[in-house]
Structures are given as structure tokens and as C-alpha cells.
């Protein structure tokens, strides 16, 4: 009877132990599931536009010639796979799903590798810590999916390697192979192999074990001449991350940048007007969006620091982000020459000199300007992508007779023959208006640029040249207020006032302003801006 009871108790003890292990195991799986949900919600709900930026700032072509270029640098498999999946960031929610999946893969491989070398108690906590660190690295706009795959690749190579009898020759092969395929992921393999060498019993000394791992890593220095990289870049390829807080202002820049190009102008306007902190990029796209809806003059003074981009001159000190957005201004104005120039420069300053959005913009510019041969060059490139293939095929089919927004844009191109020595936006806009006086976006940008400079004389000259044909004028409150300043300053006769000023209410308001000059109750008028700012 005692034996039976002892056996029964022993069986219960075994069952209880198994149950505790199961609960402990599923507890960690539950933690990882919660972590994955939080990661997905954060990147999809609060940081989604970083994915669009990364998708646009690279180019992946499904062609033999293009794929062969990856072999010119280490980590070719990580870079190829990373760029392949990054192109799908174009689709809503695809980016957060791919990124969360990559981080979970790193976590799972870390757990399995640590369990393989006997660190079972630390496996889950260390895996979650590594996943979290990599997720923080992803706050950087420049931290690529290729870097995550490089780390996962090093962890995977170690996972499929034998735990025991890990000979020096096999270590040498693994390290060289991992560096060739996954770049800096080789260090994950080396660290795991080193820990394994100290936790596995053997006759070799600790120094010998260390030498078997360190020597192959030093051998990689010989590849510097092959890959044409400095040592710091060679061992860190395709790129290491760094700790930083989420940059929500940059996220807003990317949101304005992308929503404008998606033609969601109201979203851009609402974003900027409802933001307490605004960057030049946000304000730049705010005015572009207002111009697309014909409301640039009405909104010019709404921003504390108006930034139209028309005074920007691209040079060595211009920030890469400004260079990337200037093509949108010139394309909106209708000048394809400078839009093409800005797009080309943006592609040059992009990662690996590749930028799919700029390739698309170059195709658009050449379609609008009528250069079919150049347009076809870029469209054939886009045909070799997965995301833009359909768009490229549609443009090729209608290359002789463009449709939609490209057909509309053709009406406003610059038809004047000229040599330009600088990006003088005032001259560019005048040429566009001389070619087509109905180009309202160019007209409003021309007049508003004059007003931001407080150059009332040139404003009046431009207004006369492009708005006073048939004495009709372009009646906008902002322009009426600016004309009053000019007329009052030149002591124009009554006939001149009647010719230009059509808004009686503004006339009365101007009289009130002159009685209380500089009063903040007129802060939304151009008179106040002209006197105070």
C-alpha cells in the first residue's frame, strides 16, 4: 500500500512539474505575442510613413543584370532579400507586417540558438531584449530591412551548424560563408560559437577555441580591396543601428510628403493646421496642397513662418530632404526641365543612387515634355518592378496620347527656348506664364513669392503683366490688400484705385487699419505682415 502511494505521489509530482513547465513556456509565448501586437500597432498606427519613405528611397528590379550588382558587396543575400521585401512597403500595412515578422524571426532564432548552447533559462528573456533593441533601431529612417535580415542570417547559420565537434575548419567555412551572405550577421554567429566553445567540454584550451573564431574574422580584412569598403563599413555592412527616440516630426514630414503625392490634399492641410510643431517640409507641402485646390493666396499668412520653396537654390549645403521635395514644386508649377533636374539630383543623393519615386517622376517629366525615347527608358525600368509594373504598362500603352493628370500637365509646360544659368524661380514662373497665362498655380506662386519678400513694386509689375489683361484682374483678398499698399505709397489717383480695388469691404478695413496701424487685431492681414514681420 505504501509502495502504491509512493508511486502515485511520484506520478503526481511528475505531472505537476510538466504542468509548471508548460505554463512557464506558454507564459513566454504569451509575452512574445503581446510584444508582437504592440510592435505592429505602433508601427502601423504611429510610424507608418517611414515605410513609404524607405520603399521610395530604393529600387528593386527583377532582372539578371540588376541582381548581379548585389555581388559587388558583402551581405548580398541580406541586401537582395531586404530590398525585395521593402518594395512591398508601398502597400498599406505591409510594412508593419513584414517588420514585425522579421523581428519575431530574430527572436525565435535567438531563443533556439541559446537553448542549443545550454542557456535555456535565459533564452526567452534575451530573445525579447534583442527584438526590442532591433525595434528601437527601426525608429531610424535609414535603418533598412536588410540589416535585420543580416542579423537573422547569422543566427540561422549557427542554428543549422552542429553543437558538438564544431571543428576549426567548419568555423572558418561558416564565418566566411556568413559574411558573404549576411555581412555583419557574422558577429552573431561568432559570439554564439564562442559561448558554445566555453560551455562544451573538450580537450582544447580556451585560447585555442578563441583563436579558431578570431582568426577567420581577421581574415575578412583581406576582402577590403575586393569590396572597396573601409574597415568600419566592411564589418558593419549592410549597416548597424543606433539608439534614438521615435522622430515624430520627421514622421509628419514623411506623411505630408506622401499624402501630397497620393493627392490627398485635405489630409496634408489638416495635418499642418492641427500640428503645434511644424517643419519647413510640412509647411512646403501645406502650400502646395492649397495651391492645388486654388487657395494659396487665402492661406499664405496662416503659417507663422511661410515657406514656399521658391527661394531655395539647390547646392552643396542643401539638405537631402529638401532636394527630394523640390521636384514636386517644379512639377506642380509645370516646369519639366527643373523637375527633371531636381529628380535626378534626388536620385543621386539617395541610397545606392537608387530611388524608385524619382524614376517614376523622371518618366512623368519626359512624357509631359514629349521626349518619348527618354520616357521609355524609365518606363522599361519600372516594368521590371512588382509594384509599378502596372502603371508603367499603362503609360507605355498611351505614350503617344497621354491621359489623365499627365495630359493636363502638358497644357502648362514651358514652350520658350532659353538657356538657364541658375534656378531663378521668378524667371521660371514668368516663362511658364508667358507660355500659358492660365497656369494659376504658377501665377499664385509668383505673386505670393513677391509678397513674402515684401517686394510690392515687383508684385505690382507682375500683377499688371499677368492679371490685368482686359482689366479683369485676379481678385483675391491678399492681392487686394497688397495693391492698396502700393497705391497708397505711390499716391495713386482715384481712377487707379477704382481700376484695381474691387472689394469695398477691404477698402473700409484698410481705412480702419491706418487709424490703428500695427494693431494685433489686424494680424491676419497683409498690411500687418508688411509692417511688422
Helices and strands as residue ranges (DSSP letters): H 2-45, H 49-56, H 64-68, G 69-72, H 76-86, G 87-90, H 94-116, H 120-137, H 145-159, H 168-182, G 183-185, H 186-199, H 206-219, G 220-223, H 224-227, H 231-236, H 248-261, H 265-273, H 280-292, H 296-299, G 300-302, H 320-333, H 336-348, G 351-353, H 356-369, H 372-383, H 389-397, H 404-410, H 425-435, H 440-452, H 456-467, G 469-471, H 477-489, H 494-500, H 504-515, G 520-522, H 526-532
